[in-house]
């Protein structure tokens, strides 16, 4: 019988086997926990002419790590928005910070609208042109160069610059003042968020080129709506009165221009649940970094329209639409199978307990008493019979002690035990008679 075979194993061996099995189960559970609980890392590409995009994303990544967020970011410097788009398209990045007018965004899905870049065309206050169509025989310096080429191309589709002899020349950020002072350019075009940091930098270009404290004038893009029609990634935007300076206000009234959105996008293949978790973390981090990065005040949910410039990622849409599943909805299947597994583990533990204690503890003494019958019949001396009687006494004493400490006494077992003992004593008397040679 299997139970009898198990009883023959040393108890230390059985305990060792159960211990090994328990250690394996605990190790498996630990590694499973580590696998599912470890953070998910996504690579994000970011870059801009002034380095602000990289700085902002690096701060967000550091904050996610400090708050022990489940989804975290590894930041890669792509130098420009076009570089970030290229890394995303090639699969070398999961996320990217891109401008809406950047090419190569077929696989991009929006996660967060970070801010808006407003097209600011500034000229010295002495300039006669108030509208972009009024410019004649002038060179406009394009701050940032290639990244703002799409803006210039869109403007050329509406304005007749060739007829007005208006030219565009790339100008590095560090050369804006020198280009104005030397007369190489008569105006500057920049696409920046309307925050004090960027507006102050724009004023510095003109203050360095002219009298101290000089404030430039902003040139209106009156046909901004027409430009937005031919280039859908731009939209008409009214620059508020007094944006450059409040007293006297510059501009003196709301002024029409263009703006383009700056997005955090993800490759469409990135897991939706991961993006949902990341989106929630980003919204929380935004509040923490708002004082350090005022540009985040413009951060918002991207458009959820089906015809949006950059379609929203399904994971981000789940968060913004409030369709996140509750804990029970999300893990009901796992909890159900987990309960089944827990029940199985309890059964295994009980079986292991019985296995380690097989052959020990509270068991019937009838079997060893019956086994003593063969010893009595085969005894060759009275000394062996005396030893057998002593063992019978030990068994009876142990059985009486066990029944005294038990909650209930099995009377049938005690009766059978008494009969077995009487039989053994009868056999002992017979064997003594044989050994003494009496008839």
Beta strands, then each sheet from edge to edge (+ up, - down):
strand 1: 40-46
strand 2: 71-77
strand 3: 95-99
strand 4: 108-123
strand 5: 138-143
strand 6: 166-171
strand 7: 187-192
strand 8: 217-218
strand 9: 234-239
strand 10: 245-246
strand 11: 249-250
strand 12: 255-267
sheet 1: 2+ 1+ 3+ 12- 4+ 7- 5- 6-
sheet 2: 2+ 1+ 3+ 12- 9+
sheet 3: 2+ 1+ 3+ 12- 4+ 8-
sheet 4: 10+ 11-
end
